[in-house]
Structure formats: structure tokens, C-alpha cells
Amino acid sequence: MATLYRKYRPQNFAEVVGQNHIKVTLENEIQSGRIAHAYLFCGPRAVGKTTVARVVAKAVNCLKRKEGEGEPCNKCEICEEITAGRSLDIMEIDAASHTGVDNVRENIIISVRTAPSRCKYKIFIIDEVHMLSISAFNALLKIMEEPPANVIFILCTTEIHKVPTTIISRCQRFDFRRIGVNDVVKKLNYIVSKEGIKIDKKILESIARKSEGYMRDAEGLLGQIVSIGGREITQEEADLVIPRSDLDEIINLIGYLIKKDAAGAVRLANKLVDEGVNLTAFTSDLIEVLRKIMLDKISAGNLALEFGETLEIKINEVSRELTLEQLTAFIERFIKVRNELKDSFIAQLPMELAITELCLVKEATIVRNVPVAPKPLAGASPVRPISGTGDASAEMSLEEIKSRWHEVLARVKKYNHSLSFILRVCQPRDIAGRELCLAFRYKFHKDRVSNIQVKGLVENILTEVYSQPLSIKAIIDETLEINPANGQGNGEGIEIENGSLEPKDNGNESKPENGNMINDLLKTFGGRIVK
């Protein structure tokens, strides 16, 4: 059986997988006859650079290509010669093994002077062109500046930064991209259908993910599996060639974390260890899946890897149950796990600890740099209830909230000085049941307090001060004027001393005279004008 990636190498633009942005441009140029004298194909390996170069060579020289068409016929003598590699007018040069200036003179400069023997254009395809020496580049540059009308250069490289700008400037540049999983699966499915091979789509998706967007690698892996399994491929046979995919288990683990099922998640981690799964690789894949969900939620999913249609459906299902705050907390925690796994004397212990934290600790306490107010210790003196009620479960009034707001500020200041300033310039606006509405003049302050970690800290402190659970809702009121007499302050007379934000008496200090912009800056960030 012939090697699959050679047998099914694209012979026209339609068969090239992906790279539509390149195919459309080249076809239009060929159709219109506006063909450049030099092209530069750059991008990762195994994504079709040399293949497209050969298709261009056939298309511009095809004897039966009709006017207004861009595809080669693949039936005329010229097309057949180029496909078989017999054409004397199509010269493929490996720059990795012909780096010197002498090779450029012998293979290119001398040959350029002679007219094509059978083709309309003489084509020079130079692969890995970045490997040429400086002197060889200089020699090539001279001929590329004023090439004969019947000569076309196609330079291919995986390291564009090593190609001199003088060469790049004389070429029409095309940047090739890695091929998406779905596109790879389509090509593999086409191959197995042509070969009469029965194989599950999940295996093809596993091959596509393993190839990481490199079509030749995917076809090579498929060829290895076919050589083992023959005409009917089982999952066990595929596992002999490609490492087992644990992405289904990753989805299951995320599901346990969403449900806060620590026991189920820990059992899954131990099952993976018992089955010989590499936890470091598993954690890396887990982080990649979480990253994809995060990018999809912020409308940047095109930056993430594809996982194939089957898994994309499952990922979308769990994505609906996750918030951005959860995702960032999960990603940061599992990055730590990945670093800790190599030094752990119990292989799965870092994973178990992370699972326990993420499942059993309240979401508001999964923090990065924001400390959370501790809960009162059992047996400690209870916080005194609101005066006049004696009942911690009784509904509270706004006046009662304001009467002890200074206690809230004092406790917040122990954990976060800048947060205490933000709360100092807000206004408790309303209380409905257990929800306290706080008004802020500036969106920056409102967004800060709405952060899930900061919100958790404030709500824990409110519970301590008022002896009953309270949640907060932040709103913006651009007309807000805070009365310093009520114990909040309005941002004036605040300055930074010893790294903290403190009120300070300004005496008869003159007021800023530069209008509302200066006043707004002072109120937003804290400070005073110093003469």
C-alpha cells in the first residue's frame, strides 16, 4: 500500500485542506493572468506550502486550462509531467542541502538564462529558503530583481525571520496557517472512504488532535494505524499508535467541579492513576480545555484549539454552567497543580488537594490576591445584634445599616486599604430583604466591588457586623454627592500615607481650580493638590 500522504497529495487548489485565504488569491491571479514573478510561502511545516507551489506550477503551465479558470486540468502532458516530477522546467531545490553561493549559481542563475523547454514558465521552487548563506541570498537577490518574463520563483520557509528583508520585499508573501481539527478530519474521512476502511469518527478526531494541525503528520498517523488494523480499525488498535485521549475524562472532571462533587472528582483522579494515565499531560489538556471555554465566553474562541465535533458539543454543554470567575480560578489552580506534580511523593495528591479546594471552599474564597474575611471561630463571643432589635433574623432598615457603616469600613481596612476607601466614598442606598444596594459615582469603583472575590469579602464582613447574612448590589449614580458628616467622606482630603489611604484635614487649603476633571481624578484615586 502506497504511503497515504503521497497517494492523496492535493493535485489542485480544491483538494488543498484549509488555507482558503491563499487559494482564492492565487486562483484569481491565475484566472486574470496577473501572475507575480516571485512568491514567498511561509508558515509551519506540513501545512501545504510545497504542495501549493506545485499546484501553481501546474496551473500556470497547463495546456488545457481555459481562460478565466484557475485550476489545472491534471490531464494534459505538462500536468502529468509535473505531477510525476519529470518536468525539466520545474526545478525543486532543497536549500537545506544546497546552501552555498555555488549551488545558487549552478542550479538557478545559469538555468534562468535558458528558455523553458516545454512549459510556458520555468518555475524555481526553493524549499527551506532560510537555510541559504548570506552570499547565496545576495546572488539570488540579483536575479530576482530583474528576472526574465518566463521565470517564476516560489520560496518556501518555516522561519521567515531568517529571510533577508531585501528578498521578502521582492516577493508576494502568503502566510500559511495550521489546519483546524475539523478540516483534518474531513480529509482523513475522504481517505478512508476511498480506501474502503471502516474507522470510528472519534479515532479520526483523535488523530487530528494529535497531529496538532499538521496535515502530513495526520496522514502519517492514519497510515500507521491502517498498517496495524487493516480494513476495520478498532479503538484498541488505534491506541497502539496514538496515546489514549482522556478528553472525555476531562469533561467528566469539569462536571464534578461544577457540581461541587469532590468525592466523584477524587475517585476519577485515582482511577486515572490506576490506569497509568500521565497526570501532567492530563492536567495540561485540562488547562487547554478550560482556556478554550474561557476564550469562547469572551468571544475569542478562534484563538483556541479545536477538539473535533464530538467533543465540542460536550464542551459547549459544560460551558453553560461555568462563569468567567470560576474558569480563571480553575485555570490558575491547575497551573499550580501541573508544576507541583513532578515533585509530589504521592502522584495524585496535588490534584486531590486542588479538587478539594475548588469543590468544598466557597467560591468567594477562591482568590488570587484578595484576602477574605475569616469566619468567627466556634465558641467565640457572638457579634452584638443591631440595637433595638435583639433578633439577628429581623429585617433591617437603611438607618441601621448607616449607623454602623463605620464599623464595616474599619474591618474592611484590615484586609484591604484601597477597598476601604472605595466603600468610604459610596452610599448605602437601599436595603430590600437581605440585599443591600450600594451607589457609586464611578464605574471603576462599581466594577471593583462587583468582582466576585471582593464582593465575597464585603459580604462576609457585613455578616460579621450586622449578625445576619447580607448580599450587596452595586449601582452607578453619576450625580451622587457624599456627605462627609455621615462618616463616608467624598474623596476630598484623602491622601496616601505609608502605603494606605487615610483621610486628612486640609485646613484652609485652596481648592483645585482646573475644573471637574481634576476633581474627578482626586475622587477616583484619592489625593489632594499639594502646593
N, C-alpha and C positions, 0 to 999 in steps of 0.2 A: 504494500500500500504506500503510495507516494506521501511525502510529508504534507500535512494539511495546509500549512501556511504558504507553501509553494503552489500547491494544486489550486487553492482558492484565492490566490493573489488577485486583487482587482485589476481588470483589464480596461476599464473605462471609468469615467467620473461617477457614474451612477452606482457602481459597486464599491466605491471608497466609503468606508464607515466614518460617519461624523464629518468634521471639517467642512461643513456646508458654506461657511463664510469664505473659504478659499475656493471651493469648487465652482460656486456661482460666478465669482470674479474671473477665474481663468476661462470658463466656458464662454462668458460674454466677450472676453478679449479675442478668443479664437474665432468666435462667430463673426465679430466685426472686422477681423484682420488686423487689429491694433495690438500686435504682439511685441512685448518688450525684448530687448536684446540680452537682458540678464535678470535672473530671478534668484532670490535668496529664501530658501525654505529652512526655518529654524523652529526648534521645539524639542520635546523629549524623544527618546528613542522609541522605535516600534509603533509609531502613530501614523505612518504612511508617507513620509517625506520622499523617499526614493521611489515609492510606488507612483505617487502623483507625478513625479518628474518623468517617469517612463510613459505615463498616460499622455502628458503634454507632448512628449516627443512623437508619440504615435498620431495624436490629434493634428498637430501642425503639418505632418508629412503624409497623412492618409490620402490615398489616391481617390477614394470613393466618397469622401466626406462632402456632403452637399453644402452649397453656400447658405449661410445662416444657421448652420449646425455647429456644435462644439464637440461632439463625441466622435471618436474614431470608429471606423466600421469593424475593425478586428478581422476582416476577411480578405482584404487586398494583400498583395505581395509585401508591400512595405510594412503593414501592420503585423503580418505573420513573422517577418524577419526580426522586427523589434521585439515582439513577444518571445521569440525563441532566442534572442540575444545574438543574432547573426549579422545584424546590420553594421556595415563598416562606417556608416555616418553617425552612429550613436555611440559615443565613447564615454564609458563609465570609468572614472578614476577614483581609486581609494587614496585619499590624501594622507591617511594614517601610515601607509607604507610607501608613499611617494611624496615625501616632504620637501625634498631639495629643489633648488632652482633648476638643476639639470633636468629633472623629471618634468618640470613645467615646460621647459624649452622643447624637450623631445616629444612629449605627449600632447601639448597644446599649441605652442607658438608655431612650430613647424607645420603642424596639421592644419592650423587655421588658414594658412596661405594657399592650400589646395581646395578646389571646389568640391562640393558633395558629389559622391559617385552615383547615387541613385535617388537620394532624397532631395527634397526642396531645401531643407535646412540641415546643417551639420550641428548636432547637439552635443555639448560637453556637460556631463553630469558629474560633478566633483563632490564625492561623499566625505563627510567629516572635514570640511574645508578648513576648519580652525586649526588643524594639525600642520598646515603648511608653515614653512620657515618664513622669516621676515623677507629674505631675499626672493623667495618663491612668490610671496604675495606681491612684492614690487614688480616682478616680471609679469605676473598675472594682471596686475593693475594696468600696465602699459597697453596690453592688448584689449582689455575691457573698455578702455577709454575711447578707442576708435575701432570697434570690431567690424568685420565685413558684414554686409547686409544679410548674408545667408548663414550666419552663425548665431547660436543662442547658448548662453551659459546658464546652467541651473546649479547653484551651490547649495549644499545641504549641510547643516551643522546642528549639533546638540548643545553647543556652547557659544552662543552668539557674542558674548562679551570678549571672546578671544579673536574675533574677526576685526581687522582694522576698519575704522570708520570710513576710510577712503574707498574700501571695497563695498561696504554697506551702502554708501551714498550713490553708487553706480548701479544698484540693483533694485528691483521691485520686491519688497520684503513681504513674506507671508509667515505668520506665526501659527504653528500647529499646536493643538491642544490635546491633552489626554482624552481618551474616548470614554463616554459615560457607560455605566453598567448596562443600562437598557439597550444601548446601541450594540454593545459587545454581545449581549445575549441574542439579539436578533441575528447577528452574523453567525454565531455558533449554531443557532437553531436552523439557519439556512444550510449550513454544512452537514449537520446530522441528518436532515431530511433528504439531502442529495445522496448521502452515503447509506441511507436506509438503516440508521442506527436509532434504537429506542433508548431514550435517556430522559430522566425527570428534569423538569424546568428548574427545580431547586438546585440541582447539581450544576446546571449551566450558570445559574446566578452565582454559585459558589466559585466557579472557575473565573467568572468575570470580576468578582471582588478580589480574588487572589491575584489576578493579573494587574490590578491597580491602574486600569485604563490603557494598557499596552496590548494592542490587538495581536501582535505576533506572539507575545507570551501566552495569551489566552488560547490561541490556536495550537501552540505547542503543548500546553497542558491537556487540551482536549485530545490531541494525538496520543499522548502517553496513556490516558485513561482508555481510549479506544483499543490500544495495543494490548491492554490487560483484559478488558471486558468483552471485546468483540462487538457483536451487533446489538447486544442488550446490556446496558450498564446499570449496575446496582449501586446503592449508596456505599456499601462496604468496599466495592472495587474503587469507587471514586476516592474514598478516604485513604487508600494506599498511595495516592499521588498528591492530593491536596490535603492539608491539615483540616481536621474536622472543624466546621463552622459552629461556633457557640452563640451566634447572634439570637437564636430563639431563646436560649437561656438568659441572655442579656435582657431581652424584652420581659421575660418572666421575673427577673430580679427587679427591674424598674417597677413592675406591677406590685411586687411585695412592698417596695419602698413607698409607693403611693398609698397603699392600704395600711401602712404602718405595721405590717406583719413581720416583726423581727424574727420570730421563730421560723417562719417559712423561708425567709431570705437566708438565714444562717444555715438551715438544712441544705439549701441549694448550693451555698458556697462549699460546704463539706462534701456534698455529692460530686462537685466538680473536681475537688482534690482527689477523692477516691477513684475517679475515672481517669486521673492522670492529666487533667487539663492544666496548662501553664497559666497560673493566675495573673502573672504580669501581662501576658498577651491578652488575656480575658479583660483585665482592667483597662488596658489601652483601647480595646474595642468598645468597652462600655463608655469610656470618656468620649470616643468618637460619635457614638450614637446620641449621647446626651448633648454633645455640641451641635449635631445636626438638628435636634429638636429645638435647641435654643436659637439657632440661626433661622430656622423656619418661622419661629414665633416673632422674630424681629424683621421678617421679610428679607432675609439674606441667605435663603436656603441654597441658592446657586453656588455658594462658596463651599458647601459641604459635599462629602462624597455621597454617591448614590449607593443604595443597598439592594436594588432589584425590586420588582413589582410586589412580590410576595411579602417581603419584609417591610417595604414602605407602607403597606396597608396596616400592618401591626404597629409600626412606629407611630403612624398617624392616630391610631386608636389610643395609645397610652399618652400621646402628646396632649390630648384634650384635658387630661387630668392633672397636668403639671403647670405650675406658674413659673415665670422667669426667676423669681426669688428662689424657688426650690431648685431649679436647674443650676443656677450659679452656685448654690450651696453644695449640691451633689457633685458637680464637676470639681470644685476646689477640694472637697473632701477626698474624692477618689484619686486626684492627682497626688495627694499626700500618701494614700494607700499604695499607689504604684511605686513611690520612692521608698516606702517602708518594707515592701515585700521581700526585697533582696536580703535584708538583714534580720528578718524575723526567724526565731528558732522554731516557731510553730507556723507552718506555711500560711494557714488561712487566718491567723489571729488579726492582722491589720484589717482584713476585710470584715471580720466579725465585729471588731470594735466600731468601724465606720457604720456598718449596718445598724448596730445598737444605738449609736448616737443619732443617726438620721431617723430612725423609727420611733424611739422612745422619748427623745428630748423634744420639747415643744418647739414648733417651727420658729418662733420668735427668738429662741436662744441659739439657733444655728447662725452664729455671727462670725464675722471676719475680724473687724476692728472695733466693734461697738460693744461695750460691756453691758450685761443685762443685770438688772437689779435682782439680788438674791431673794428667795422666798424666806419668810420668817422661820426660824428653827422651831421645831416642835418643843412645847414646854415654855417658850419664851412668853414674855408679857404681851398680852394682846394689845393691838393699837386701839387707842381710845376712840369710841364712836363719835359721830357728829353730835355736837352739843345740842341738847333739846330733844333728841330722838331716842337714843339708847338702843336703837334697833338697827343693826347693820343691814338688814334686808329692806328697810323702809326706803321709799323713793326720796331722792334728794332734790333740793331746789338749787337754782343757779347761785343764789346768795350764799348758800352753804359751801358751794364749790369755791367761790371767790374768797370767802372768809379764811380759808386755809391754803390758798394758792401759793402763799409764800413758803409753806412747808414743802409743797411739791417742787418749787424752784430750788430750795436748799438741798433736797435729796437728789434731784437730777444733777446738780452741780458736782456732787461727789463722784459721779460716774462720767460726766461729760460737760466740760465748762461751756463749750460753744453752744451745746443744746440748751443749757440753762438760759443763755442769752436769747435764743430764738423764742423760747417759751415766755421770757420776760416781756418781749415786745408783741406777743399775741394777745388775744382777748377771748376768754371763755364766753361764748356767745349764747349757748342754749344747751339744755340737757333734756333728752327725751328717753325715759326709761333708764337704761344703763349706758346710753351713748351720749358722750359729751362732745359738743361741737366747738371747735376752736377756729377763730378767724385770724387770718394772717394778711398783711398788706402786700406781701411779696411772694411770688410763685416759688422762688428759691427756698424760702422758709417752709412753705406748704409742702413742697416735694420732699424736703429733708425729713419732716415729721411723718410723712406718709410712707417713707421707707419701712419695709416690714420689720427690720431689726430695731430701728429707732422707735417705731410705733409700739413694739413689744416692750421695750424698756420703759416708755412713758406709761403704758397701761399697767405694768407691774407696780410702778411707783404710786400711781393713782389708787390701786387696790390697797397698798400699804397705808396710805394717808387717810383714805376715806372708809376703810374697813369693809369695802364691798367691791366686786369686780366692775370695772368701768372700761368701756372701749371709747376710742376717740375717732372723730371725723374732722378732717381739715378742709377749710374753705378759704377762698380769697376774697377780700374786701378792700379794693384799692382806695376807698375813701376812709379807711379805718384811721382813727386818731386815738392813741392810747393815753390814758390819764395816769401820769406818774404817781398821783396821790393814791391810786388804788393799789400800789405796790408792784406795778408791772414796769413802768418806765417806757419811754418812747424811742430809745436808741440814742438820745442825746445825752451827753455827759457820760458815755461809756468809753473806756479805753482799755487797751491791753496792758496788763501789768503782770510781770513774772509768768508769762505764758497763759494767763487766764483772762477772761472777760469780766471786768468789775465795773460797777457804777462809780463815778467820781464827781465830786462837787466842782463845778466850773466857776463858781463865784460870779463875778461880773464880766466874765469873758465875752467878747463880742461874738455875735452870731455870724455864720457864713454868709457871704454876700453874693455868691455865684449862682444863686437860683436853686430851683428844685433838684437839679441833677446832683449837686454836691450834697444836699440834704438827704436825697435817696441813698447815695452811696454810704453816707455816715450811718443811716438807719439800717441798711442791709448788712454791712460788715462790722459795724461797731467802730467808734473812734471819735476824735474831736480834732478841730483845727488848732494847731499849735503855732503861735507867732514866733 
